[in-house]
Amino acid sequence: MYSFFLILFSGLFLYFWDANSLKKKGLSKEYKIAKVLGITYSIGAIGYLIYTSFWR
């Protein structure tokens, strides 16, 4: 369960906080990459939770 929250928090932090700070600095390419990685981490965290729940 801790791994799920760690991955989810990382994805949400990257999506909301880090991407917005990159946008304010004018780094549009890095902004888009951060948004995609944040979404990927968040979806991956949900997938990880589903995957580990089937093994119990």
Secondary structure as the mmCIF struct_conf table of DSSP 4:
data_model
#
loop_
_struct_conf.conf_type_id
_struct_conf.id
_struct_conf.beg_label_comp_id
_struct_conf.beg_label_asym_id
_struct_conf.beg_label_seq_id
_struct_conf.end_label_comp_id
_struct_conf.end_label_asym_id
_struct_conf.end_label_seq_id
HELX_RH_AL_P HELX_RH_AL_P1 TYR A 2 LEU A 12
HELX_RH_PI_P HELX_RH_PI_P1 PHE A 13 ASP A 18
HELX_RH_AL_P HELX_RH_AL_P2 ALA A 19 LYS A 24
TURN_TY1_P TURN_TY1_P1 LYS A 25 GLY A 26
HELX_RH_AL_P HELX_RH_AL_P3 SER A 28 PHE A 54
TURN_TY1_P TURN_TY1_P2 TRP A 55 TRP A 55
#
